[in-house]
Amino acid sequence: MDIQVNRANLPFLECFGSETRLHMIELLNTRPMNIKELAAALHVSSSIVTKHVQKLEQAGIIATESQAGERGRQKVCRLLLNSATLQIKQNTKPVTKGYAVSIPIGQYSDYQVQPTCGLASEHQLLGMVDDPRYFSDPQHVKANHLWFASGYVEYRIPNYIVGQQAIDSIHISLELCSEAPGYNENWPSDITFSINGHAVAMWTCPGDFGSKPGVYTPSWWTMGTKYGVLKSMTIKSDGTYMDGVKMSEFRPENLNIAVGEDIILRIECPMNAEHCGGVNLFGKHFGNYNQDIEINVNIAE
């Protein structure tokens, strides 16, 4: 998540101006906790904790849900945000226009995958698990979640530039993690992101996460993996960045983006990777973030 440092984002930024709230984030980074547990750990009253929880929840940093406990219902808090990048200096380069595209997980245009693999909509599994043939089934467009042990999926990003226009930057946001049998939170996977055949970034995911429920994962889902990590990749004039960290020197002008041709995004875990740990992709109604693959393209003069 990219956060511009300005007055509009003050409610988010204020969350980090309190030692108590920072301590709460540290505690929730270890496990979900209810209000009473947080109050005991922080040595403050439950009413004070509740006020801090409300502020963190409104900022999208944590999520809460009501669960049955030994003494009735209790509010359980869990950490929702994995990372945030503060944008202090605004981009002053003139950008005349741009567009945003939301690509559902099941709308891939090409694939090559190996088991373990499968597809699921928000309501049910799509086809049989561990059978790559079902990735060709017409129902695949309904998928909100997919996974594979190795291989790739490709998505076509529409290209709306015309004439002499050029792309200033491409921003991609998506939720993903490794793919282990069942789940294994210590299961590294080298996941490569390519644009038009150019490997612009490689990120090693630490594991396949399933020890606690995903915020949006359907209740019927019992197959292990529950949520992923929200990753943010930006390709701009000085290189390619992931969560604010420079990954390569690739810029939009290096990517063979031509008028009238789609931009091809490939998400891949090659079999020959040092850590071939697979890929899980989460769209709306799955995982911790209720979004598909979100694309923002800025067009400069």
SEVEXMI-180349 format. One record per residue: residue in three letters; x, y, z of N, C-alpha, C, O in turn. Coordinates in steps of 0.001 Angstrom, whole numbers, plus 500000, padded with zeros to 6 digits. Example, Ala and Ser with C-alpha at 12.3 -4.5 7.8 and 13.67 -1.06 7.14 Angstrom:
2
ALA513190494310507800512300495500507800513200496700507800514236496681508465
SER512850497750507080513670498940507140512900500030507870513409501138508039
REM end
This chain:
301
MET500845498818500000500000500000500000500886501240500000501815501342500802
ASP500600502192499095501318503458499026500481504542499706499308504716499375
ILE501069505262500642500379506316501381501080507642501134502255507804501465
GLN500356508588500553500911509922500358500898510669501687499882510680502382
VAL502008511287502041502083512046503294501432513408503067502054514334502547
ASN500166513510503469499426514760503351498313514780504398498120513811505132
ARG497596515881504455496555516037505474495395515075505261494742514667506222
ALA495137514713504024494028513799503757494242512436504405493280511755504762
ASN495503512039504557495818510737505150496193510838506622496792509916507177
LEU495839511963507261496175512151508669495616511047509574496331510612510476
PRO494365510565509381493869509488510255494748508240510219494922507575511240
PHE495304507920509048496210506769508950497531507076509643498022506267510430
LEU498105508232509356499418508577509901499376508730511413500355508418512091
GLU498257509205511955498125509379513400498213508061514159498567508040515338
CYS497894506975513488497927505672514155499321505326514668499461504543515607
PHE500336505901514064501711505568514444502311506605515394503502506557515699
GLY501478507545515861501937508554516801501639508201518240501766509050519123
SER501246506965518493500911506509519840501717505265520174501699504289519423
GLU502428505296521304503201504124521723502286502939522003502650501792521742
THR501094503217522538500144502138522824499707501446521544499658500217521485
ARG499386502234520509498948501621519250500088500857518585499862499800517995
LEU501301501375518673502444500641518119502645499322518857502960498304518241
HIS502462499339520178502580498099520961501491497112520555501741495910520473
MET500273497619520297499182496749519846499527496083518520499274494893518332
ILE500101496850517606500485496284516307501529495197516494501473494158515835
GLU502489495431517396503509494414517680502878493141518231503258492037517839
LEU501918493290519137501250492125519723500445491361518676500490490132518624
LEU499711492095517845498877491442516832499711490838515716499216490005514957
ASN500951491238515606501841490633514619502206489198514991502675488434514148
THR501989488835516259502291487471516706501089486553516590501231485378516253
ARG499885487094516875498663486285516800497454487196516969497593488299517497
PRO496255486759516528495038487523516817494777487534518325495070486555519011
MET494231488630518839493949488761520270492618489471520465492233490313519653
ASN491907489129521552490676489834521854490968491064522707492102491280523135
ILE489937491864522948490109493127523667490677492893525065491564493620525510
LYS490167491884525746490622491606527110492093491214527134492837491639528018
GLU492512490410526172493916489995526112494832491185525835495902491306526431
LEU494404492061524928495202493250524634495305494159525854496374494692526153
ALA494181494333526559494181495185527746495145494654528801495869495423529432
ALA495151493329528991496046492728529982497509492898529581498361493185530422
ALA497794492718528289499179492828527826499687494266527884500874494507528103
LEU498771495222527684499157496636527655499035497314529015499509498434529204
HIS498383496614529979498166497150531327497321498424531289497604499400531984
VAL496283498388530463495323499490530395493923498893530422493762497675530342
SER492917499743530533491540499256530599491039498822529225491575499235528197
SER490009497989529223489410497524527964488802498679527180488809498663525949
SER488272499688527885487663500827527190488712501627526419488444502113525321
ILE489903501760526995490980502468526286491423501668525068491641502235523998
VAL491557500346525227491935499494524100490910499606522983491272499666521808
THR489625499636523346488560499711522340488696500970521491488487500922520279
LYS489045502104522116489218503346521359490387503240520379490294503689519236
HIS491486502640520840492635502467519947492296501501518806492706501717517665
VAL491553500447519115491150499474518099490305500147517027490493499893515837
GLN489380501000517437488523501694516474489352502542515513489074502578514315
LYS490364503220516035491206504078515189492017503242514208492123503593513033
LEU492592502136514683493388501266513809492514500590512756492942500389511620
GLU491295500243513141490388499585512191489921500567511126489843500208509951
GLN489611501789511511489182502801510544490279503109509531489993503469508389
ALA491531502968509951492666503226509056492997502026508185493858502124507310
GLY492330500889508405492586499693507606493823498925508026494324498092507271
ILE494327499200509237495539498526509700495210497195510352495962496231510212
ILE494083497135511069493637495878511666492200495612511261491515496499510750
ALA491747494391511489490354494011511277489858493332512540490640492712513261
THR488573493442512813487987492790513978486798491952513547486161492219512529
GLU486516490935514342485321490133514117484825489605515447485606489387516373
SER483535489404515534482917488895516753482924487375516728482454486756515774
GLN483465486781517791483545485325517891482974484867519219482975485609520201
ALA482485483627519237481965483050520473483117482710521411484099482093520998
GLY482993483114522679483997482801523689483386482070524858482210481709524827
GLU484181481849525896483692481132527069482612481919527795481734481334528430
ARG482673483242527703481699484090528392480956484968527396480881486185527567
GLY480412484355526366479660485087525360480513485525524189481592484981523957
ARG480022486518523445480719487002522268481898487881522666481846488586523674
GLN482955487834521870484122488669522113484648489196520785484542488533519753
LYS485214490395520823485776491003519616487239490591519489488059490895520355
VAL487552489895518397488913489429518149489549490324517091488951490586516047
CYS490762490790517365491476491696516469492607490950515775493293490133516389
ARG492795491239514492493927490664513772494554491735512881493878492648512408
LEU495844491602512667496560492544511819496142492333510373496152491205509880
LEU495777493406509694495296493327508317496342493811507321496530493193506273
LEU497013494890507631497978495497506711499346494856506887499845494739508006
ASN499950494442505777501282493842505829502389494874505698503419494767506363
SER502189495866504851503222496876504647502591498142504088501514498110503492
ALA503280499250504291502844500535503745504078501349503388505041501405504153
THR504041501975502229505142502818501777504697504276501805503706504643501173
LEU505436505105502543505107506524502629505707507273501444506915507227501213
GLN504855507958500705505294508780499577505367510224500057504345510903500154
ILE506583510695500358506752512035500919506794513093499823506144514133499931
LYS507551512830498779507674513789497682506700513424496582506723512305496070
GLN505851514357496221504881514111495166505561514123493806506530514846493575
ASN505020513299492915505540513257491554505122514531490822503935514772490602
THR506109515339490450505810516609489781505874516511488264505620517491487564
LYS506209515337487758506253515160486311504838515262485748503930514621486278
PRO504623516039484703503262516229484209502659514944483654503206514313482750
VAL501525514583484221500786513424483748499438513917483246498657514484484011
THR499168513709481993497970514282481406496737513429481675495642513965481848
LYS496896512145481711495738511282481910496217509896482308497413509604482300
GLY495274509069482648495588507692483004494308506889483105493215507408482879
TYR494449505638483441493270504791483593493564503679484582494717503316484817
ALA492496503150485155492601502064486129491830500861485612490769501003485004
VAL492370499684485857491749498430485421491786497442486581492810497287487246
SER490666496781486814490598495724487817490424494397487090489393494165486458
ILE491429493522487175491409492256486437491096491111487403491891490835488301
PRO489954490441487236489639489303488103490689488202487982491287488021486921
ILE490907487482489053491918486431489096491705485394487998492671484883487431
GLY490447485080487697490165484045486706490267484493485267490083483679484362
GLN490554485764485021490580486295483656491974486208483037492371487098482285
TYR492714485154483341494024484991482702493837484616481234492822484028480860
SER494814484957480414494731484698478975495595483522478545495413482985477453
ASP496530483118479390497388481976479082497891481408480400497939482104481414
TYR498263480140480371498761479508481587499594478290481238499493477741480141
GLN500405477885482174501091476594482146501390476269483602502268476885484205
VAL500675475315484169500777475059485608500972473574485884500629472715485072
GLN501536473303487059501738471936487527501093471776488900501042472730489677
PRO500592470559489208500004470324490537501065470477491636502254470275491388
THR500624470836492855499249471018493259498671472272492599499353473292492496
CYS497406472195492150496820473338491469495309473262491572494746472211491879
GLY494662474382491316493210474395491345492644475793491226493369476787491204
LEU491315475839491150490566477079490976489350477054491887488776475995492141
ALA488960478225492379487758478316493204487082479656492971487744480684492830
SER485748479632492931484969480865492948484613481157494401485024480424495300
GLU483860482212494631483484482513496013482498481488496567482266481440497775
HIS481911480660495684480889479715496117481341478263496129480809477464496901
GLN482319477898495286482660476482495154483980476304494411484506477237493804
LEU484503475069494477485641474707493643485198474661492188484048474332491897
LEU486098474988491282485815474932489849486591473763489264487806473848489085
GLY485894472672488966486558471481488452487241470695489554486963470886490738
MET488138469811489148488868468965490078490197469623490450490831470281489625
VAL490600469437491692491894469971492106493008469091491562492808467908491287
ASP494184469689491411495396469008490946495271468449489532495958467493489173
ASP494391469051488730494233468666487324494327469935486473493349470674486362
PRO495499470197485868495692471445485114494701471649483976494514472779483526
ARG494062470583483499493131470732482378491993471686482709491453472333481812
TYR491618471785483987490496472642484352490840474127484280489955474976484379
PHE492114474438484109492477475834483878492023476296482489491997477495482215
SER491661475339481602491130475671480279489611475662480240489018476073479243
ASP488976475201481300487519475158481337486960476577481257487486477481481906
PRO485890476791480462485317478140480356484933478757481702484856479978481832
GLN484692477899482707484317478412484021485477479112484734485276479746485770
HIS486684478998484185487837479580484882487706481088485071488317481655485976
VAL486904481745484213486752483196484332486037483584485625486084484745486032
LYS485374482620486276484667482895487528485564482740488754485121482977489877
ALA486805482349488550487696482078489687488018483360490463488335484398489883
ASN487927483253491776488370484316492681489656483934493411490246484736494134
HIS490069482688493201491277482179493860491844481072492976491097480235492468
LEU493165481068492792493803479980492054495175479715492648495757480566493321
TRP495681478509492383496982478139492934497661477113492037496996476356491329
PHE498997477094492071499764476103491321501142475963491954501668476901492553
ALA501722474757491807503017474456492432504178475032491637505203475397492214
SER504030475118490328505030475753489467504352476110488156503284475592487831
GLY504995477014487400504411477443486133504063478918486169504688479696486889
TYR503042479304485374502695480720485289501247480906484870500611479996484337
VAL500750482094485121499509482586484512499819483965483925500638484711484462
GLU499152484289482815499350485580482159498035486343482083496971485756481883
TYR498125487647482242496965488525482152497244489620481127498363490121481019
ARG496203489981480378496320491045479382495813492359479978494644492487480341
ILE496707493314480066496344494652480531496011495495479303496856495643478421
PRO494810496048479224494480496853478044495391498068477932495752498692478930
ASN495752498388476695496665499493476409495888500559475638495545500368474472
TYR495615501683476303494782502713475705495574503902475164494981504936474856
ILE496894503785475041497651504909474480497401505000472974497159503995472306
VAL497464506214472465497258506453471031498322507424470531498933508163471303
GLY498521507399469224499429508355468597500819508346469203501469507303469280
GLN501276509532469639502616509691470198502631509616471727503642509936472353
GLN501537509204472317501503509106473774502485508051474280502826507104473572
ALA502930508240475524503825507278476170503333507011477582502699507861478206
ILE503631505831478069503240505478479432504276506014480409505474505767480269
ASP503796506746481391504671507324482412504973506309483517506111506213483978
SER503959505555483940504170504565484994503051503533484974501945503794484499
ILE503368502355485503502388501278485674502456500838487127503529500523487642
HIS501309500820487781501243500376489179500357499135489257499238499136488743
ILE500852498080489896500133496810490005500046496421491473501052496418492182
SER498846496094491924498628495669493306497862494352493303496852494223492611
LEU498339493368494079497667492075494147498050491343495427499072491635496048
GLU497204490385495808497446489563497002497867488168496561497220487561495708
LEU498947487660497139499455486349496747500316485759497852500680486445498807
CYS500638484471497706501578483808498612502088482547497929501751482281496775
SER502900481772498641503429480510498116502322479458498056501211479691498533
GLU502628478306497470501687477181497410502370475913497895503226475351497211
ALA501979475470499088502463474215499661501296473243499757500148473685499796
PRO501543471939499797500450470996500055499797471323501394500481471403502414
GLY498471471513501397497811471996502604498197473450502796497733474322502062
TYR499040473711503777499700475012503894500951474829504739501052473890505529
ASN501891475731504563503134475700505326503667477131505348504067477665504313
GLU503671477742506516504046479153506606505553479374506524506016480514506524
ASN506304478303506456507746478385506183508021477633504880508593476543504889
TRP507609478224503775507662477582502450508021478657501419507142479134500702
PRO509287479040501335509670480140500440509421479820498971509547478678498530
SER509068480852498236508813480701496802509321481927496061508996483059496419
ASP510123481693495025510633482773494179509605483056493084509454482274492145
ILE508910484168493212507839484523492283508322485664491390508710486729491873
THR508291485422490083508792486395489108507631487121488439506632486505488066
PHE507772488424488291506784489258487610507407489767486309508460490403486321
SER506743489478485188507259489887483880506237490755483161505030490550483287
ILE506735491723482410505909492569481552506423492425480129507585492717479847
ASN505548491971479229505921491788477815507202490973477664508049491281476824
GLY507335489940478476508482489044478372509720489477479118510727488769479093
HIS509679490624479784510827491119480545510590490871482035509597491344482589
ALA511486490140482684511371489872484120511770491130484884512956491409485060
VAL510781491880485333511052493180485955511297493074487457511916493961488044
ALA510813491990488090510989491854489541510846490396489940510095489636489328
MET511586490019490982511432488699491600511346488887493107512198489530493720
TRP510295488311493692510082488427495139510006487030495737509313486159495213
THR510721486823496831510660485539497526509621485629498629509830486288499647
CYS508496484956498411507442484911499424507879483968500540508396482889500250
PRO507689484334501800508177483475502890507382482212503119507917481253503675
GLY506099482169502705505331480970503010503936480976502434503528481895501724
ASP503212479912502765501824479682502371501003479771503656501169478950504558
PHE500118480767503739499527481143505020498136480536505223497226480754504423
GLY497995479775506301496709479139506570496415478895508032495457478192508355
SER497222479462508939497037479194510368495859479947510965495383479594512044
LYS495377480989510274494213481726510754493336482088509561493824482123508431
PRO492061482356509785491145482612508669491500483883507913491999484847508493
GLY491237483872506610491328485100505843490103485954506115489016485427506352
VAL490272487256506083489166488156506398487986487929505454486834487969505887
TYR488259487691504175487196487539503182487065486112502650486195485844501822
THR487908485202503110487845483824502621486519483189503031486152483266504203
PRO485785482562502102484472481995502426484554480937503524485562480245503668
SER483477480829504290483450479881505409483501478434504935483920477558505691
TRP483078478162503686483076476777503203484488476299502834484715475098502691
TRP485423477222502682486770476876502232487545476200503363487736476790504426
THR487992474964503134488689474197504178490002473601503676490528472673504289
MET490536474116502577491672473450501937493046473953502372494045473636501727
GLY493114474723503441494432475084503962494762476547503803494624477314504756
THR495196476959502626495621478345502397494450479302502609493371479108502048
LYS494674480345503430493571481246503771493771482681503280492793483384503030
TYR495005483119503141495236484518502778496668484678502278497484483763502388
GLY496960485853501727498299486106501209498855487422501699498441487945502734
VAL499796487945500946500452489221501241500102490197500123500169489841498947
LEU499734491410500476499435492418499462500743493029498975501477493641499750
LYS501028492860497692502257493390497101501912494518496128500901494477495427
SER502773495510496111502574496689495279503813496904494421504902497133494947
MET503652496831493106504771496991492183504534498202491284503450498369490725
THR505555499040491153505466500233490312506630500266489337507790500151489731
ILE506310500424488068507320500575487019507259502027486571506248502470486027
LYS508337502767486797508325504198486489509655504622485878510468503780485495
SER509871505927485789510977506456484986512362506104485512513329506146484751
ASP512486505758486799513809505429487335513944503965487736514874503604488458
GLY513020503113487270513156501686487536511876501056488049510818501685488083
THR511997499798488449510863499027488958511013498841490460512075498458490949
TYR509938499118491181509943499064492639508859498114493135507795498004492525
MET509131497433494238508127496625494912508074497055496374509065496963497099
ASP506908497523496791506731498056498147507796499101498469508293499171499593
GLY508139499916497464509090500995497663510550500612497539511421501480497609
VAL510839499327497356512222498850497238512544498618495763511797497931495067
LYS513645499183495287513998499041493877514391497603493564515226497014494250
MET513775497040492511514002495650492129514821495514490851515566494548490689
SER514686496482489940515420496408488671515437497784488025514803498724488503
GLU516177497878486927516284499136486186515220499266485102515212500258484372
PHE514323498291484978513327498343483906512392499536484096511852499763485179
ARG512218500298483001511327501446482952510285501191481864510486500298481040
PRO509185501935481830508161501691480812508712501680479389508265500887478560
GLU509681502552479097510214502615477729511055501398477364511373501214476189
ASN511426500560478335512210499348478063511339498135477762511869497063477471
LEU510011498274477825509132497107477866508391496834476564507434496059476552
ASN508810497447475485508210497185474164506696497389474168505948496591473604
ILE506262498461474808504834498780474841504501499593473597505011500698473408
ALA503643499036472755503330499663471472501841499972471375501006499279471957
VAL501529501023470627500130501388470395499396500217469754499895499601468813
GLY498214499917470268497387498858469695497702497460470190497068496501469749
GLU498663497314471095499021495992471610498825495944473119499213496865473837
ASP498212494847473596498015494680475029499353494590475759500380494257475169
ILE499316494890477037500480494727477910500315493395478636499297493170479291
ILE501299492517478527501178491165479076501883491083480430503092491291480531
LEU501108490779481455501641490559482796501707489059483067500689488369483008
ARG502898488557483364503057487142483721503483487041485189504381487751485640
ILE502820486144485919503163485826487308503610484378487320502836483485486976
GLU504852484136487713505471482829487451506318482356488625506973483146489304
CYS506285481048488844507253480381489718507907479282488884507337478198488755
PRO509083479531488318509715478549487429510141477292488190510486477351489370
MET510110476167487499510532474914488120512001474951488507512405474268489448
ASN512811475736487797514243475792488092514607476904489069515788477196489257
ALA513606477531489696513885478573490680514584477972491892514385476802492216
GLU515392478767492549516070478287493763515054477838494805515238476819495471
HIS513978478613494939512878478240495827511627478082494965510892479043494742
CYS511396476876494490510203476617493670509065476245494614508791475069494850
GLY508408477279495149507381477062496162505984477412495730505088477519496568
GLY505769477599494413504423477790493907503834479167494152504477480059494706
VAL502572479309493713501872480595493779500416480366494162499768479462493634
ASN499904481176495074498475481345495338498109482775494988498792483706495415
LEU497049482969494220496547484304493905495148484460494489494314483561494377
PHE494899485609495114493618485874495766492957487085495126493584488132494962
GLY491685486935494767490913488049494253489833488439495240489928488121496426
LYS488821489117494767487708489501495626487075488253496246487016487195495620
HIS486606488396497480485927487342498238486875486268498747486422485240499250
PHE488184486483498628489176485554499177490306486370499804490593487487499374
GLY490941485795500828492118486412501419491788487549502368490678487634502893
ASN492762488421502582492621489536503527492282490863502865492023491848503556
TYR492281490902501535492045492160500819490990491913499750491164491064498876
ASN489898492659499827488772492418498930489000493126497595488304494082497254
GLN489994492633496847490336493250495566490807492187494586491212491092494977
ASP490745492531493304491324491704492253492734492229491966493335492884492818
ILE493258491948490788494545492527490398494263493955489938493618494170488912
GLU494752494924490704494444496331490431495596496967489656496747496941490091
ILE495262497537488506496254498148487619495947499634487468494803500015487217
ASN496963500466487620496844501895487320497938502273486327499122502051486577
VAL497529502840485210498466503259484165498385504774484021497312505326483779
ASN499519505438484170499592506883483954500214507162482592501219506556482220
ILE499607508086481855500064508431480513500623509846480540499950510777480984
ALA501853510007480067502508511315480053502554511868478639502397511133477665
GLU502769513161478540502897513791477225504210513377476576504508513802475460
REM end
